[in-house]
Amino acid sequence: MKSTYFLLLASLLVACGTDKSAPTEAATSAPPTPTAPANPDEVSVSNAQAQAAGLETGSFVWKNMTTDVQANGSIDVPPQNRASVSAVMGGYVQSVAVLPGQQITRGGTVAVLRHPDYLRLQQDYLQSRARVTFLQKELQRQQTLDAEDVGAKRKLQQAQSDYASEQATLRATAAQLRMLGLSISRLERGDISPTVPLVSPIKGYVKSVNINPGQFVNPQDILVEIVDRSDLHLELKVFERDIARVKNGQRILFKIPSRGSNEDLGARVFLVGKAFNDDARTVSVHAHLEPERDDVLPGQYVSAHIQTAGARQRTLPEDAIIQAGEFSYVFAQTGPTTYRRYRIRTGSTDSGDVAVTLLDQLPDTTRLVRHGAYFLDAELKKGQDAEE
């Protein structure tokens, strides 16, 4: 009986020991409780990684940043520096004296024309001049008779009218001859010319020659074009939304794509248009080249940046900014090995420095990553991909 009791007690003890050990083994094999996820805008790197990536930290730098107005246009000359030579009266081209690109002085001959009408006009002048002489003497006779009260008033008045009328004809004919380029003094000496010269009204360079010997030309034809390069300037087209920021005296940096170089050339605004152009909602802006150049040509296309009034702004190097669509980002150091991403909006650029506007609150004393931001951005994206 006693032995049976002891056997039953031993069985119970064994069973109890087995029950206590079961939960212990289960507890040992259970996974650890997961930690809370890190801030999605934070990234941690080791000191060795930071050194290898060349991370450099610093603060904002305040600079006077100019804001640019972009504009396109061309190199041009004022209207008074451009001339189109035409014939006052139609005629045949006897000779051409210039070639495109040739320099010419004011009054220099570009071509010679001939036509019978030129002879007829000179004849009309000489005949009118002789008639004026006759009518002048007739008027003097009628005045003498009238003074002696022996002449009719009607004849005196007729003589006065004929003399004044012929004088008007003579002056008009002389003006036509001068427009043709013929010398009145030579004509009065009896030198009648069958040809007339076409002369340049300005000094400059011949842009185009549209005639050849033997060709008949009309007054409406443009025979030769001449450009004076002494006052080259920019003519830019500025859109309506930007024109309020453009003022006289502002500096312009422009490029000429056809030159095949990335050289920045300079100019300065001297005239801002006061009306819109008919072809588009743009306003013409004119600027003098600074310094004046002789290696550019009228008509060359230019791409320009007008530097408007500057303002003192926070700036960071381009290497500190992550471009990401609508917003950009910078990294700030939040711990010895941790960095956090903040949103910004970028502005104008000057010598590698970019004006930034903060979209998240940050004091100016914050330690920002000035170099190596793209390495941190890559590490941040790598961590986000691992969590997914």
Salt bridges, closest charged atoms under 4 A:
ASP41 OD1 - ARG341 NH2 2.97
GLU56 OE1 - HIS371 NE2 3.98
ASP68 OD2 - HIS305 ND1 3.96
ASP76 OD1 - ARG82 NH2 2.69
ASP117 OD2 - HIS115 ND1 3.57
ASP117 OD1 - ARG120 NH1 2.33
GLU138 OE1 - ARG141 NH2 2.22
ASP146 OD1 - LYS153 NZ 2.80
GLU166 OE1 - ARG131 NE 3.30
GLU188 OE2 - ARG129 NE 3.45
ASP191 OD2 - ARG186 NH2 2.60
ASP231 OD1 - HIS288 ND1 3.79
GLU235 OE2 - LYS237 NZ 3.39
GLU240 OE1 - ARG281 NE 3.32
ASP242 OD2 - ARG241 NE 3.85
ASP242 OD1 - ARG245 NH2 3.22
GLU263 OE1 - ARG259 NH2 3.35
GLU263 OE2 - ARG293 NH2 3.77
ASP264 OD1 - LYS255 NZ 2.53
GLU290 OE1 - ARG251 NH1 3.42
GLU290 OE1 - ARG268 NE 3.18
ASP295 OD2 - ARG259 NH2 3.42
ASP295 OD2 - ARG293 NH2 2.94
ASP319 OD2 - HIS371 ND1 3.29
ASP353 OD2 - LYS63 NZ 3.01
ASP360 OD1 - ARG343 NH2 3.59
ASP364 OD1 - ARG314 NE 2.81
ASP377 OD2 - LYS381 NZ 3.27
GLU379 OE2 - LYS382 NZ 3.12
